[in-house]
Amino acid sequence: MIKSRGLHHINLNVTDVERSLKFYQQAFGLEVKFWEDNRRMVFLRSPGASDTITLCQVHEGEAVAGGGVSHFGFGLTEKDKLDEMIAQVESAGGKLVSRGKHGGSFPYAYVSDPDGYVIEIGNG
């Protein structure tokens, strides 16, 4: 059996690549790895990590959020900073969707980005 190295990247179709780039930089501190030559797609990563999120500018009328993906998540580097992270997301243009505790013990929040993608933040 050939095995994968793990998740390589996730691509998000967005209505405004510059707006989405600003959101992910301000909300989660992501860094630009590189842009595609046509400036319609940017590759981002978390500082010091090997994850990749690509933001791809859709053409007018193309679908953006949905397609069966319910959410994706970011872990917190400091377990007691969930409230501060929610405030940071809201300041960057996102919205709090809901919050709670997984298994009664692990705090989390669901937030959304400017295009409506749901993002989980927490310690899990």
KOLGU-4560 file (N, C-alpha, C; in nm, 3 decimals, padded with zeros to 5 digits):
<recs>
<n_xx: 00.083 n_yy: -00.118 n_zz: 00.000 ca_xx: 00.000 ca_yy: 00.000 ca_zz: 00.000 c_xx: 00.088 c_yy: 00.125 c_zz: 00.000 mol: A seq: 1 type: MET>
<n_xx: 00.058 n_yy: 00.220 n_zz: -00.086 ca_xx: 00.127 ca_yy: 00.348 ca_zz: -00.089 c_xx: 00.053 c_yy: 00.441 c_zz: 00.007 mol: A seq: 2 type: ILE>
<n_xx: 00.126 n_yy: 00.502 n_zz: 00.099 ca_xx: 00.066 ca_yy: 00.590 ca_zz: 00.199 c_xx: 00.098 c_yy: 00.735 c_zz: 00.169 mol: A seq: 3 type: LYS>
<n_xx: 00.010 n_yy: 00.823 n_zz: 00.213 ca_xx: 00.035 ca_yy: 00.966 ca_zz: 00.194 c_xx: 00.119 c_yy: 01.020 c_zz: 00.309 mol: A seq: 4 type: SER>
<n_xx: 00.176 n_yy: 01.136 n_zz: 00.288 ca_xx: 00.250 ca_yy: 01.206 ca_zz: 00.394 c_xx: 00.156 c_yy: 01.284 c_zz: 00.484 mol: A seq: 5 type: ARG>
<n_xx: 00.030 n_yy: 01.288 n_zz: 00.452 ca_xx: -00.067 ca_yy: 01.367 ca_zz: 00.525 c_xx: -00.126 c_yy: 01.474 c_zz: 00.435 mol: A seq: 6 type: GLY>
<n_xx: -00.213 n_yy: 01.553 n_zz: 00.490 ca_xx: -00.279 ca_yy: 01.657 ca_zz: 00.411 c_xx: -00.175 c_yy: 01.756 c_zz: 00.358 mol: A seq: 7 type: LEU>
<n_xx: -00.176 n_yy: 01.780 n_zz: 00.229 ca_xx: -00.079 ca_yy: 01.869 ca_zz: 00.164 c_xx: -00.128 c_yy: 02.013 c_zz: 00.163 mol: A seq: 8 type: HIS>
<n_xx: -00.251 n_yy: 02.032 n_zz: 00.117 ca_xx: -00.307 ca_yy: 02.167 ca_zz: 00.114 c_xx: -00.458 c_yy: 02.161 c_zz: 00.101 mol: A seq: 9 type: HIS>
<n_xx: -00.519 n_yy: 02.275 n_zz: 00.124 ca_xx: -00.661 ca_yy: 02.293 ca_zz: 00.099 c_xx: -00.674 c_yy: 02.418 c_zz: 00.013 mol: A seq: 10 type: ILE>
<n_xx: -00.761 n_yy: 02.412 n_zz: -00.088 ca_xx: -00.784 ca_yy: 02.526 ca_zz: -00.176 c_xx: -00.920 c_yy: 02.585 c_zz: -00.145 mol: A seq: 11 type: ASN>
<n_xx: -00.925 n_yy: 02.716 n_zz: -00.128 ca_xx: -01.051 ca_yy: 02.786 ca_zz: -00.105 c_xx: -01.077 c_yy: 02.880 c_zz: -00.222 mol: A seq: 12 type: LEU>
<n_xx: -01.191 n_yy: 02.862 n_zz: -00.287 ca_xx: -01.232 ca_yy: 02.958 ca_zz: -00.390 c_xx: -01.287 c_yy: 03.080 c_zz: -00.317 mol: A seq: 13 type: ASN>
<n_xx: -01.244 n_yy: 03.198 n_zz: -00.358 ca_xx: -01.283 ca_yy: 03.322 ca_zz: -00.291 c_xx: -01.329 c_yy: 03.425 c_zz: -00.394 mol: A seq: 14 type: VAL>
<n_xx: -01.411 n_yy: 03.519 n_zz: -00.349 ca_xx: -01.461 ca_yy: 03.621 ca_zz: -00.441 c_xx: -01.365 c_yy: 03.738 c_zz: -00.458 mol: A seq: 15 type: THR>
<n_xx: -01.278 n_yy: 03.758 n_zz: -00.359 ca_xx: -01.181 ca_yy: 03.868 ca_zz: -00.365 c_xx: -01.052 c_yy: 03.820 c_zz: -00.299 mol: A seq: 16 type: ASP>
<n_xx: -00.955 n_yy: 03.781 n_zz: -00.379 ca_xx: -00.833 ca_yy: 03.720 ca_zz: -00.326 c_xx: -00.756 c_yy: 03.814 c_zz: -00.235 mol: A seq: 17 type: VAL>
<n_xx: -00.752 n_yy: 03.941 n_zz: -00.265 ca_xx: -00.681 ca_yy: 04.038 ca_zz: -00.180 c_xx: -00.750 c_yy: 04.051 c_zz: -00.044 mol: A seq: 18 type: GLU>
<n_xx: -00.883 n_yy: 04.060 n_zz: -00.044 ca_xx: -00.957 ca_yy: 04.070 ca_zz: 00.082 c_xx: -00.936 c_yy: 03.944 c_zz: 00.167 mol: A seq: 19 type: ARG>
<n_xx: -00.943 n_yy: 03.827 n_zz: 00.103 ca_xx: -00.925 ca_yy: 03.701 ca_zz: 00.176 c_xx: -00.783 c_yy: 03.688 c_zz: 00.228 mol: A seq: 20 type: SER>
<n_xx: -00.684 n_yy: 03.729 n_zz: 00.150 ca_xx: -00.546 ca_yy: 03.726 ca_zz: 00.195 c_xx: -00.531 c_yy: 03.810 c_zz: 00.322 mol: A seq: 21 type: LEU>
<n_xx: -00.584 n_yy: 03.930 n_zz: 00.318 ca_xx: -00.576 ca_yy: 04.019 ca_zz: 00.435 c_xx: -00.642 c_yy: 03.955 c_zz: 00.556 mol: A seq: 22 type: LYS>
<n_xx: -00.760 n_yy: 03.892 n_zz: 00.536 ca_xx: -00.829 ca_yy: 03.826 ca_zz: 00.646 c_xx: -00.743 c_yy: 03.717 c_zz: 00.708 mol: A seq: 23 type: PHE>
<n_xx: -00.690 n_yy: 03.625 n_zz: 00.628 ca_xx: -00.614 ca_yy: 03.512 ca_zz: 00.683 c_xx: -00.481 c_yy: 03.557 c_zz: 00.745 mol: A seq: 24 type: TYR>
<n_xx: -00.424 n_yy: 03.665 n_zz: 00.695 ca_xx: -00.304 ca_yy: 03.719 ca_zz: 00.759 c_xx: -00.338 c_yy: 03.780 c_zz: 00.894 mol: A seq: 25 type: GLN>
<n_xx: -00.445 n_yy: 03.862 n_zz: 00.899 ca_xx: -00.481 ca_yy: 03.930 ca_zz: 01.023 c_xx: -00.544 c_yy: 03.837 c_zz: 01.126 mol: A seq: 26 type: GLN>
<n_xx: -00.626 n_yy: 03.742 n_zz: 01.081 ca_xx: -00.697 ca_yy: 03.655 ca_zz: 01.173 c_xx: -00.609 c_yy: 03.543 c_zz: 01.227 mol: A seq: 27 type: ALA>
<n_xx: -00.521 n_yy: 03.486 n_zz: 01.143 ca_xx: -00.445 ca_yy: 03.367 ca_zz: 01.183 c_xx: -00.294 c_yy: 03.379 c_zz: 01.165 mol: A seq: 28 type: PHE>
<n_xx: -00.248 n_yy: 03.495 n_zz: 01.119 ca_xx: -00.104 ca_yy: 03.516 ca_zz: 01.105 c_xx: -00.040 c_yy: 03.435 c_zz: 00.993 mol: A seq: 29 type: GLY>
<n_xx: -00.119 n_yy: 03.395 n_zz: 00.891 ca_xx: -00.062 ca_yy: 03.318 ca_zz: 00.781 c_xx: 00.034 c_yy: 03.404 c_zz: 00.699 mol: A seq: 30 type: LEU>
<n_xx: 00.131 n_yy: 03.337 n_zz: 00.639 ca_xx: 00.233 ca_yy: 03.404 ca_zz: 00.557 c_xx: 00.219 c_yy: 03.361 c_zz: 00.412 mol: A seq: 31 type: GLU>
<n_xx: 00.251 n_yy: 03.452 n_zz: 00.321 ca_xx: 00.250 ca_yy: 03.419 ca_zz: 00.178 c_xx: 00.372 c_yy: 03.335 c_zz: 00.145 mol: A seq: 32 type: VAL>
<n_xx: 00.347 n_yy: 03.219 n_zz: 00.084 ca_xx: 00.456 ca_yy: 03.137 ca_zz: 00.031 c_xx: 00.493 c_yy: 03.190 c_zz: -00.108 mol: A seq: 33 type: LYS>
<n_xx: 00.391 n_yy: 03.202 n_zz: -00.194 ca_xx: 00.412 ca_yy: 03.260 ca_zz: -00.327 c_xx: 00.278 c_yy: 03.284 c_zz: -00.393 mol: A seq: 34 type: PHE>
<n_xx: 00.281 n_yy: 03.368 n_zz: -00.496 ca_xx: 00.165 ca_yy: 03.398 ca_zz: -00.580 c_xx: 00.181 c_yy: 03.325 c_zz: -00.713 mol: A seq: 35 type: TRP>
<n_xx: 00.070 n_yy: 03.287 n_zz: -00.775 ca_xx: 00.072 ca_yy: 03.241 ca_zz: -00.914 c_xx: 00.095 c_yy: 03.365 c_zz: -00.999 mol: A seq: 36 type: GLU>
<n_xx: 00.150 n_yy: 03.345 n_zz: -01.117 ca_xx: 00.185 ca_yy: 03.458 ca_zz: -01.205 c_xx: 00.067 c_yy: 03.549 c_zz: -01.237 mol: A seq: 37 type: ASP>
<n_xx: -00.053 n_yy: 03.492 n_zz: -01.246 ca_xx: -00.169 ca_yy: 03.574 ca_zz: -01.283 c_xx: -00.231 c_yy: 03.647 c_zz: -01.164 mol: A seq: 38 type: ASN>
<n_xx: -00.175 n_yy: 03.630 n_zz: -01.045 ca_xx: -00.220 ca_yy: 03.695 ca_zz: -00.922 c_xx: -00.365 c_yy: 03.659 c_zz: -00.886 mol: A seq: 39 type: ARG>
<n_xx: -00.414 n_yy: 03.547 n_zz: -00.940 ca_xx: -00.549 ca_yy: 03.500 ca_zz: -00.905 c_xx: -00.543 c_yy: 03.393 c_zz: -00.796 mol: A seq: 40 type: ARG>
<n_xx: -00.424 n_yy: 03.347 n_zz: -00.761 ca_xx: -00.408 ca_yy: 03.244 ca_zz: -00.659 c_xx: -00.284 c_yy: 03.273 c_zz: -00.576 mol: A seq: 41 type: MET>
<n_xx: -00.303 n_yy: 03.265 n_zz: -00.442 ca_xx: -00.191 ca_yy: 03.285 ca_zz: -00.351 c_xx: -00.182 c_yy: 03.164 c_zz: -00.259 mol: A seq: 42 type: VAL>
<n_xx: -00.059 n_yy: 03.122 n_zz: -00.231 ca_xx: -00.031 ca_yy: 03.008 ca_zz: -00.144 c_xx: 00.014 c_yy: 03.062 c_zz: -00.010 mol: A seq: 43 type: PHE>
<n_xx: -00.051 n_yy: 03.017 n_zz: 00.098 ca_xx: -00.023 ca_yy: 03.064 ca_zz: 00.233 c_xx: 00.019 c_yy: 02.948 c_zz: 00.322 mol: A seq: 44 type: LEU>
<n_xx: 00.084 n_yy: 02.982 n_zz: 00.434 ca_xx: 00.119 ca_yy: 02.881 ca_zz: 00.533 c_xx: 00.120 c_yy: 02.945 c_zz: 00.671 mol: A seq: 45 type: ARG>
<n_xx: 00.107 n_yy: 02.858 n_zz: 00.771 ca_xx: 00.122 ca_yy: 02.903 ca_zz: 00.909 c_xx: 00.271 c_yy: 02.918 c_zz: 00.936 mol: A seq: 46 type: SER>
<n_xx: 00.311 n_yy: 03.020 n_zz: 01.010 ca_xx: 00.454 ca_yy: 03.040 ca_zz: 01.040 c_xx: 00.516 c_yy: 02.915 c_zz: 01.104 mol: A seq: 47 type: PRO>
<n_xx: 00.626 n_yy: 02.869 n_zz: 01.048 ca_xx: 00.699 ca_yy: 02.755 ca_zz: 01.102 c_xx: 00.634 c_yy: 02.620 c_zz: 01.078 mol: A seq: 48 type: GLY>
<n_xx: 00.528 n_yy: 02.615 n_zz: 00.999 ca_xx: 00.458 ca_yy: 02.489 ca_zz: 00.975 c_xx: 00.468 c_yy: 02.450 c_zz: 00.828 mol: A seq: 49 type: ALA>
<n_xx: 00.421 n_yy: 02.329 n_zz: 00.797 ca_xx: 00.426 ca_yy: 02.282 ca_zz: 00.658 c_xx: 00.288 c_yy: 02.278 c_zz: 00.594 mol: A seq: 50 type: SER>
<n_xx: 00.186 n_yy: 02.335 n_zz: 00.660 ca_xx: 00.053 ca_yy: 02.336 ca_zz: 00.601 c_xx: 00.046 c_yy: 02.439 c_zz: 00.488 mol: A seq: 51 type: ASP>
<n_xx: -00.050 n_yy: 02.422 n_zz: 00.400 ca_xx: -00.069 ca_yy: 02.518 ca_zz: 00.291 c_xx: -00.218 c_yy: 02.539 c_zz: 00.268 mol: A seq: 52 type: THR>
<n_xx: -00.257 n_yy: 02.665 n_zz: 00.256 ca_xx: -00.391 ca_yy: 02.702 ca_zz: 00.212 c_xx: -00.373 c_yy: 02.785 c_zz: 00.087 mol: A seq: 53 type: ILE>
<n_xx: -00.445 n_yy: 02.750 n_zz: -00.018 ca_xx: -00.442 ca_yy: 02.833 ca_zz: -00.138 c_xx: -00.575 c_yy: 02.908 c_zz: -00.147 mol: A seq: 54 type: THR>
<n_xx: -00.567 n_yy: 03.034 n_zz: -00.183 ca_xx: -00.684 ca_yy: 03.116 ca_zz: -00.207 c_xx: -00.691 c_yy: 03.143 c_zz: -00.356 mol: A seq: 55 type: LEU>
<n_xx: -00.802 n_yy: 03.103 n_zz: -00.418 ca_xx: -00.815 ca_yy: 03.113 ca_zz: -00.563 c_xx: -00.932 c_yy: 03.202 c_zz: -00.599 mol: A seq: 56 type: CYS>
<n_xx: -00.904 n_yy: 03.309 n_zz: -00.670 ca_xx: -01.007 ca_yy: 03.405 ca_zz: -00.714 c_xx: -01.098 c_yy: 03.337 c_zz: -00.816 mol: A seq: 57 type: GLN>
<n_xx: -01.229 n_yy: 03.331 n_zz: -00.786 ca_xx: -01.323 ca_yy: 03.272 ca_zz: -00.880 c_xx: -01.362 c_yy: 03.375 c_zz: -00.985 mol: A seq: 58 type: VAL>
<n_xx: -01.412 n_yy: 03.325 n_zz: -01.096 ca_xx: -01.466 ca_yy: 03.413 ca_zz: -01.198 c_xx: -01.608 c_yy: 03.452 c_zz: -01.157 mol: A seq: 59 type: HIS>
<n_xx: -01.654 n_yy: 03.566 n_zz: -01.200 ca_xx: -01.786 ca_yy: 03.614 ca_zz: -01.163 c_xx: -01.891 c_yy: 03.507 c_zz: -01.191 mol: A seq: 60 type: GLU>
<n_xx: -01.977 n_yy: 03.481 n_zz: -01.092 ca_xx: -02.083 ca_yy: 03.382 ca_zz: -01.107 c_xx: -02.045 c_yy: 03.241 c_zz: -01.063 mol: A seq: 61 type: GLY>
<n_xx: -01.915 n_yy: 03.215 n_zz: -01.039 ca_xx: -01.873 ca_yy: 03.083 ca_zz: -00.992 c_xx: -01.908 c_yy: 03.065 c_zz: -00.845 mol: A seq: 62 type: GLU>
<n_xx: -01.930 n_yy: 02.940 n_zz: -00.805 ca_xx: -01.959 ca_yy: 02.909 ca_zz: -00.665 c_xx: -01.835 c_yy: 02.930 c_zz: -00.579 mol: A seq: 63 type: ALA>
<n_xx: -01.857 n_yy: 02.963 n_zz: -00.453 ca_xx: -01.747 ca_yy: 02.986 ca_zz: -00.361 c_xx: -01.750 c_yy: 02.881 c_zz: -00.251 mol: A seq: 64 type: VAL>
<n_xx: -01.819 n_yy: 02.908 n_zz: -00.140 ca_xx: -01.819 ca_yy: 02.818 ca_zz: -00.025 c_xx: -01.911 c_yy: 02.699 c_zz: -00.048 mol: A seq: 65 type: ALA>
<n_xx: -01.888 n_yy: 02.593 n_zz: 00.029 ca_xx: -01.975 ca_yy: 02.477 ca_zz: 00.025 c_xx: -01.907 c_yy: 02.358 c_zz: -00.041 mol: A seq: 66 type: GLY>
<n_xx: -01.980 n_yy: 02.288 n_zz: -00.125 ca_xx: -01.925 ca_yy: 02.174 ca_zz: -00.196 c_xx: -01.900 c_yy: 02.054 c_zz: -00.105 mol: A seq: 67 type: GLY>
<n_xx: -01.965 n_yy: 02.045 n_zz: 00.009 ca_xx: -01.949 ca_yy: 01.930 ca_zz: 00.096 c_xx: -01.848 c_yy: 01.947 c_zz: 00.207 mol: A seq: 68 type: GLY>
<n_xx: -01.767 n_yy: 02.051 n_zz: 00.203 ca_xx: -01.672 ca_yy: 02.076 ca_zz: 00.312 c_xx: -01.747 c_yy: 02.156 c_zz: 00.418 mol: A seq: 69 type: VAL>
<n_xx: -01.756 n_yy: 02.100 n_zz: 00.540 ca_xx: -01.832 ca_yy: 02.172 ca_zz: 00.643 c_xx: -01.745 c_yy: 02.275 c_zz: 00.716 mol: A seq: 70 type: SER>
<n_xx: -01.617 n_yy: 02.243 n_zz: 00.739 ca_xx: -01.527 ca_yy: 02.338 ca_zz: 00.802 c_xx: -01.385 c_yy: 02.282 c_zz: 00.799 mol: A seq: 71 type: HIS>
<n_xx: -01.290 n_yy: 02.367 n_zz: 00.835 ca_xx: -01.152 ca_yy: 02.325 ca_zz: 00.859 c_xx: -01.108 c_yy: 02.397 c_zz: 00.984 mol: A seq: 72 type: PHE>
<n_xx: -00.995 n_yy: 02.354 n_zz: 01.044 ca_xx: -00.962 ca_yy: 02.407 ca_zz: 01.174 c_xx: -00.818 c_yy: 02.452 c_zz: 01.191 mol: A seq: 73 type: GLY>
<n_xx: -00.800 n_yy: 02.545 n_zz: 01.284 ca_xx: -00.669 ca_yy: 02.591 ca_zz: 01.328 c_xx: -00.658 c_yy: 02.565 c_zz: 01.477 mol: A seq: 74 type: PHE>
<n_xx: -00.545 n_yy: 02.509 n_zz: 01.520 ca_xx: -00.520 ca_yy: 02.491 ca_zz: 01.662 c_xx: -00.458 c_yy: 02.616 c_zz: 01.720 mol: A seq: 75 type: GLY>
<n_xx: -00.484 n_yy: 02.639 n_zz: 01.847 ca_xx: -00.427 ca_yy: 02.754 ca_zz: 01.917 c_xx: -00.289 c_yy: 02.719 c_zz: 01.973 mol: A seq: 76 type: LEU>
<n_xx: -00.198 n_yy: 02.814 n_zz: 01.968 ca_xx: -00.067 ca_yy: 02.791 ca_zz: 02.030 c_xx: -00.073 c_yy: 02.811 c_zz: 02.180 mol: A seq: 77 type: THR>
<n_xx: -00.169 n_yy: 02.891 n_zz: 02.226 ca_xx: -00.188 ca_yy: 02.915 ca_zz: 02.369 c_xx: -00.331 c_yy: 02.877 c_zz: 02.406 mol: A seq: 78 type: GLU>
<n_xx: -00.346 n_yy: 02.772 n_zz: 02.486 ca_xx: -00.476 ca_yy: 02.713 ca_zz: 02.514 c_xx: -00.578 c_yy: 02.808 c_zz: 02.576 mol: A seq: 79 type: LYS>
<n_xx: -00.534 n_yy: 02.907 n_zz: 02.649 ca_xx: -00.627 ca_yy: 02.996 ca_zz: 02.719 c_xx: -00.657 c_yy: 03.124 c_zz: 02.641 mol: A seq: 80 type: ASP>
<n_xx: -00.630 n_yy: 03.127 n_zz: 02.512 ca_xx: -00.646 ca_yy: 03.250 ca_zz: 02.433 c_xx: -00.761 c_yy: 03.243 c_zz: 02.332 mol: A seq: 81 type: LYS>
<n_xx: -00.861 n_yy: 03.156 n_zz: 02.355 ca_xx: -00.971 ca_yy: 03.143 ca_zz: 02.260 c_xx: -01.048 c_yy: 03.274 c_zz: 02.244 mol: A seq: 82 type: LEU>
<n_xx: -01.079 n_yy: 03.341 n_zz: 02.354 ca_xx: -01.153 ca_yy: 03.468 ca_zz: 02.344 c_xx: -01.075 c_yy: 03.572 c_zz: 02.264 mol: A seq: 83 type: ASP>
<n_xx: -00.945 n_yy: 03.579 n_zz: 02.287 ca_xx: -00.862 ca_yy: 03.674 ca_zz: 02.213 c_xx: -00.856 c_yy: 03.639 c_zz: 02.064 mol: A seq: 84 type: GLU>
<n_xx: -00.853 n_yy: 03.508 n_zz: 02.031 ca_xx: -00.851 ca_yy: 03.466 ca_zz: 01.890 c_xx: -00.983 c_yy: 03.501 c_zz: 01.823 mol: A seq: 85 type: MET>
<n_xx: -01.095 n_yy: 03.481 n_zz: 01.893 ca_xx: -01.225 ca_yy: 03.519 ca_zz: 01.836 c_xx: -01.228 c_yy: 03.668 c_zz: 01.808 mol: A seq: 86 type: ILE>
<n_xx: -01.180 n_yy: 03.749 n_zz: 01.901 ca_xx: -01.176 ca_yy: 03.894 ca_zz: 01.881 c_xx: -01.087 c_yy: 03.930 c_zz: 01.762 mol: A seq: 87 type: ALA>
<n_xx: -00.975 n_yy: 03.860 n_zz: 01.747 ca_xx: -00.884 ca_yy: 03.884 ca_zz: 01.635 c_xx: -00.951 c_yy: 03.852 c_zz: 01.503 mol: A seq: 88 type: GLN>
<n_xx: -01.024 n_yy: 03.741 n_zz: 01.498 ca_xx: -01.097 ca_yy: 03.702 ca_zz: 01.377 c_xx: -01.203 c_yy: 03.807 c_zz: 01.342 mol: A seq: 89 type: VAL>
<n_xx: -01.278 n_yy: 03.851 n_zz: 01.443 ca_xx: -01.381 ca_yy: 03.952 ca_zz: 01.418 c_xx: -01.319 c_yy: 04.083 c_zz: 01.372 mol: A seq: 90 type: GLU>
<n_xx: -01.208 n_yy: 04.122 n_zz: 01.430 ca_xx: -01.139 ca_yy: 04.244 ca_zz: 01.390 c_xx: -01.091 c_yy: 04.236 c_zz: 01.245 mol: A seq: 91 type: SER>
<n_xx: -01.059 n_yy: 04.115 n_zz: 01.199 ca_xx: -01.012 ca_yy: 04.095 ca_zz: 01.062 c_xx: -01.126 c_yy: 04.083 c_zz: 00.962 mol: A seq: 92 type: ALA>
<n_xx: -01.251 n_yy: 04.086 n_zz: 01.009 ca_xx: -01.366 ca_yy: 04.080 ca_zz: 00.918 c_xx: -01.443 c_yy: 03.950 c_zz: 00.923 mol: A seq: 93 type: GLY>
<n_xx: -01.407 n_yy: 03.860 n_zz: 01.014 ca_xx: -01.480 ca_yy: 03.734 ca_zz: 01.030 c_xx: -01.593 c_yy: 03.748 c_zz: 01.130 mol: A seq: 94 type: GLY>
<n_xx: -01.668 n_yy: 03.639 n_zz: 01.148 ca_xx: -01.781 ca_yy: 03.639 ca_zz: 01.241 c_xx: -01.779 c_yy: 03.514 c_zz: 01.327 mol: A seq: 95 type: LYS>
<n_xx: -01.820 n_yy: 03.527 n_zz: 01.452 ca_xx: -01.838 ca_yy: 03.413 ca_zz: 01.540 c_xx: -01.967 c_yy: 03.343 c_zz: 01.500 mol: A seq: 96 type: LEU>
<n_xx: -01.960 n_yy: 03.211 n_zz: 01.477 ca_xx: -02.076 ca_yy: 03.131 ca_zz: 01.441 c_xx: -02.133 c_yy: 03.063 c_zz: 01.565 mol: A seq: 97 type: VAL>
<n_xx: -02.045 n_yy: 02.994 n_zz: 01.640 ca_xx: -02.087 ca_yy: 02.928 ca_zz: 01.763 c_xx: -01.963 c_yy: 02.890 c_zz: 01.842 mol: A seq: 98 type: SER>
<n_xx: -01.985 n_yy: 02.849 n_zz: 01.966 ca_xx: -01.874 ca_yy: 02.804 ca_zz: 02.049 c_xx: -01.926 c_yy: 02.702 c_zz: 02.149 mol: A seq: 99 type: ARG>
<n_xx: -01.833 n_yy: 02.625 n_zz: 02.204 ca_xx: -01.872 ca_yy: 02.524 ca_zz: 02.300 c_xx: -01.749 c_yy: 02.450 c_zz: 02.351 mol: A seq: 100 type: GLY>
<n_xx: -01.772 n_yy: 02.327 n_zz: 02.401 ca_xx: -01.662 ca_yy: 02.243 ca_zz: 02.449 c_xx: -01.681 c_yy: 02.102 c_zz: 02.394 mol: A seq: 101 type: LYS>
<n_xx: -01.584 n_yy: 02.054 n_zz: 02.320 ca_xx: -01.587 ca_yy: 01.917 ca_zz: 02.273 c_xx: -01.567 c_yy: 01.825 c_zz: 02.392 mol: A seq: 102 type: HIS>
<n_xx: -01.651 n_yy: 01.723 n_zz: 02.405 ca_xx: -01.638 ca_yy: 01.630 ca_zz: 02.514 c_xx: -01.653 c_yy: 01.694 c_zz: 02.650 mol: A seq: 103 type: GLY>
<n_xx: -01.710 n_yy: 01.814 n_zz: 02.655 ca_xx: -01.728 ca_yy: 01.885 ca_zz: 02.780 c_xx: -01.603 c_yy: 01.947 c_zz: 02.837 mol: A seq: 104 type: GLY>
<n_xx: -01.488 n_yy: 01.929 n_zz: 02.769 ca_xx: -01.361 ca_yy: 01.975 ca_zz: 02.826 c_xx: -01.274 c_yy: 02.058 c_zz: 02.733 mol: A seq: 105 type: SER>
<n_xx: -01.295 n_yy: 02.051 n_zz: 02.602 ca_xx: -01.204 ca_yy: 02.114 ca_zz: 02.506 c_xx: -01.273 c_yy: 02.231 c_zz: 02.436 mol: A seq: 106 type: PHE>
<n_xx: -01.246 n_yy: 02.355 n_zz: 02.482 ca_xx: -01.312 ca_yy: 02.473 ca_zz: 02.425 c_xx: -01.281 c_yy: 02.489 c_zz: 02.276 mol: A seq: 107 type: PRO>
<n_xx: -01.384 n_yy: 02.530 n_zz: 02.202 ca_xx: -01.367 ca_yy: 02.556 ca_zz: 02.059 c_xx: -01.463 c_yy: 02.668 c_zz: 02.020 mol: A seq: 108 type: TYR>
<n_xx: -01.438 n_yy: 02.724 n_zz: 01.903 ca_xx: -01.530 ca_yy: 02.819 ca_zz: 01.843 c_xx: -01.533 c_yy: 02.795 c_zz: 01.693 mol: A seq: 109 type: ALA>
<n_xx: -01.648 n_yy: 02.813 n_zz: 01.635 ca_xx: -01.662 ca_yy: 02.814 ca_zz: 01.490 c_xx: -01.677 c_yy: 02.960 c_zz: 01.449 mol: A seq: 110 type: TYR>
<n_xx: -01.595 n_yy: 03.003 n_zz: 01.355 ca_xx: -01.601 ca_yy: 03.138 ca_zz: 01.301 c_xx: -01.615 c_yy: 03.126 c_zz: 01.151 mol: A seq: 111 type: VAL>
<n_xx: -01.648 n_yy: 03.235 n_zz: 01.085 ca_xx: -01.655 ca_yy: 03.232 ca_zz: 00.939 c_xx: -01.568 c_yy: 03.343 c_zz: 00.881 mol: A seq: 112 type: SER>
<n_xx: -01.517 n_yy: 03.316 n_zz: 00.762 ca_xx: -01.437 ca_yy: 03.416 ca_zz: 00.691 c_xx: -01.529 c_yy: 03.503 c_zz: 00.606 mol: A seq: 113 type: ASP>
<n_xx: -01.477 n_yy: 03.602 n_zz: 00.534 ca_xx: -01.564 ca_yy: 03.691 ca_zz: 00.455 c_xx: -01.645 c_yy: 03.622 c_zz: 00.346 mol: A seq: 114 type: PRO>
<n_xx: -01.603 n_yy: 03.503 n_zz: 00.300 ca_xx: -01.680 ca_yy: 03.431 ca_zz: 00.198 c_xx: -01.773 c_yy: 03.326 c_zz: 00.258 mol: A seq: 115 type: ASP>
<n_xx: -01.776 n_yy: 03.314 n_zz: 00.390 ca_xx: -01.866 ca_yy: 03.220 ca_zz: 00.454 c_xx: -01.806 c_yy: 03.085 c_zz: 00.489 mol: A seq: 116 type: GLY>
<n_xx: -01.677 n_yy: 03.064 n_zz: 00.464 ca_xx: -01.614 ca_yy: 02.939 ca_zz: 00.504 c_xx: -01.612 c_yy: 02.931 c_zz: 00.656 mol: A seq: 117 type: TYR>
<n_xx: -01.647 n_yy: 02.817 n_zz: 00.711 ca_xx: -01.648 ca_yy: 02.798 ca_zz: 00.855 c_xx: -01.513 c_yy: 02.740 c_zz: 00.899 mol: A seq: 118 type: VAL>
<n_xx: -01.457 n_yy: 02.802 n_zz: 01.002 ca_xx: -01.325 ca_yy: 02.766 ca_zz: 01.052 c_xx: -01.339 c_yy: 02.735 c_zz: 01.201 mol: A seq: 119 type: ILE>
<n_xx: -01.291 n_yy: 02.620 n_zz: 01.243 ca_xx: -01.290 ca_yy: 02.587 ca_zz: 01.385 c_xx: -01.158 c_yy: 02.630 c_zz: 01.445 mol: A seq: 120 type: GLU>
<n_xx: -01.164 n_yy: 02.692 n_zz: 01.561 ca_xx: -01.042 ca_yy: 02.725 ca_zz: 01.634 c_xx: -01.054 c_yy: 02.664 c_zz: 01.772 mol: A seq: 121 type: ILE>
<n_xx: -00.947 n_yy: 02.605 n_zz: 01.818 ca_xx: -00.951 ca_yy: 02.542 ca_zz: 01.949 c_xx: -00.821 c_yy: 02.468 c_zz: 01.979 mol: A seq: 122 type: GLY>
<n_xx: -00.828 n_yy: 02.385 n_zz: 02.079 ca_xx: -00.711 ca_yy: 02.314 ca_zz: 02.129 c_xx: -00.703 c_yy: 02.170 c_zz: 02.084 mol: A seq: 123 type: ASN>
<n_xx: -00.805 n_yy: 02.122 n_zz: 02.014 ca_xx: -00.810 ca_yy: 01.981 ca_zz: 01.979 c_xx: -00.725 c_yy: 01.942 c_zz: 01.862 mol: A seq: 124 type: GLY>
</recs>
